[in-house]
Amino acid sequence: MALSSELVGVVAGALSVLTVTIFAFGYRFSDKSGKFDEKSQSDELNAIRVGMREGPVIEAIDRMWQFLKETNDKLKDAELKKGSKSITDLKAPMRVVDLLYDINRRELFNRVINELEQSFQDSAKVKEAWLALKTGYGQLGKSFYVFGVVFAVTSYPLLCLSSQTLAFLSSDQLLLSWSVVAILGILFLVPIVYTHRKIASNMSVYQAKRRQYLIDNVKVGT
């Protein structure tokens, strides 16, 4: 059974709005991905990482430095007390690798190593999140563009067939065809939703560090 001209007009209008909306989302996310190539965005990332280095990274390195210096001084003093060597003749007794097997010091040594590793990991995660955002927005934009093309190519010809008085397809076949179009739309939404969730996760990581090392630091500085 062919659709009436009024119903065809309504469906065509709805399809047009939906198609334009899909392409608009594609443009929006592609544009967001492109903005990461701007110098201001890379400068912002570098400013965050510099702030982290001036904060937890340097603090972790300083704790490691103080621990090694104090341990070395204590070992030197212990060696001096054992013999009659002068400080000028004494060779540095400490090897860092020996601290891994030093029962009295290895717990603290492992702790400062873990702090240092964590500070480097946090700095690396910010850059990884930034790159993941750029890639994710690009993928999301492409997904919407492909979705829009497939939707337009399948739905408009099917609407034309549905409006024909002498239809090439039966009512059941038309209903099945529209069901296939709807299923295709749902299938396209699955990777889009998955990508968007990944973007949201990386955005929370990046924005948390941005607030901490850019916005909050600026407030404190002023």
C-alpha positions, 0 to 999 in steps of 0.5 A, spaced: 500 500 500 502 506 497 503 512 502 499 518 501 502 524 499 501 528 505 504 522 509 510 522 504 511 529 505 511 529 513 516 523 513 521 526 508 521 532 512 523 528 518 528 524 514 531 531 512 531 533 519 534 527 522 540 527 516 542 534 517 542 533 525 547 527 524 551 530 519 551 536 524 554 532 529 559 529 525 561 536 523 561 538 530 566 532 533 570 533 527 571 540 528 573 538 536 578 534 533 581 539 529 582 544 534 587 539 538 592 541 532 591 548 534 597 551 538 593 554 544 591 546 545 598 544 545 600 549 549 595 548 554 597 541 555 604 543 556 602 548 561 599 542 565 605 537 564 610 543 567 605 544 573 605 537 574 613 537 574 613 543 578 609 539 583 608 532 584 614 530 580 619 534 583 617 533 590 618 525 588 625 526 585 626 531 591 624 525 596 628 520 592 634 525 592 634 526 600 633 519 601 639 517 597 643 523 600 642 521 607 643 514 606 649 515 603 652 519 608 650 514 614 653 509 610 660 513 610 659 515 617 658 507 619 665 505 614 669 511 618 667 508 625 669 501 623 676 503 621 681 509 621 680 511 614 680 519 612 674 521 609 678 523 603 681 516 602 674 513 603 670 510 597 663 511 596 660 505 600 653 505 597 651 502 591 643 504 589 642 496 587 644 494 594 638 498 597 633 493 594 636 487 599 637 492 605 633 489 610 633 496 614 632 501 608 628 497 602 621 498 605 622 506 605 626 505 598 621 502 595 616 507 597 620 513 594 621 509 588 613 508 587 612 515 589 616 517 583 613 512 578 606 514 580 608 521 579 611 520 572 605 515 570 600 521 572 604 526 567 604 520 562 596 519 563 595 526 561 598 526 555 595 519 553 588 522 555 589 528 551 591 524 545 585 519 546 580 525 546 583 528 539 583 521 536 576 519 539 573 526 537 575 524 530 573 517 530 566 520 532 565 525 527 567 520 521 562 515 525 556 520 524 558 522 517 558 515 515 552 514 519 549 520 515 551 517 508 548 510 509 542 513 512 540 517 507 542 512 501 537 507 504 531 511 507 530 516 501 530 511 496 525 506 500 521 512 501 520 513 494 518 506 493 513 507 499 510 512 495 509 509 489 502 507 487 504 501 483 509 499 489 515 494 487 515 491 494 509 488 498 507 492 504 510 486 508 517 487 504 516 495 505 515 494 513 521 489 513 525 494 509 524 500 514 525 495 520 532 493 516 534 501 516 532 502 523 536 496 525 542 499 521 541 505 525 541 502 532 548 498 530 551 505 528 549 507 535 553 502 538 560 504 536 558 511 537 556 510 544 562 506 546 567 512 543 563 517 546 564 513 553 571 513 552 571 520 550 568 522 557 572 518 561 579 521 558 575 528 559 574 527 566 582 525 567 584 531 563 579 536 566 581 534 573 588 535 572 587 542 568 583 544 574 588 542 578 594 545 575 591 551 571 585 554 574 586 553 581 594 555 580 592 561 577 587 563 582 592 561 588 597 566 584 592 572 583 
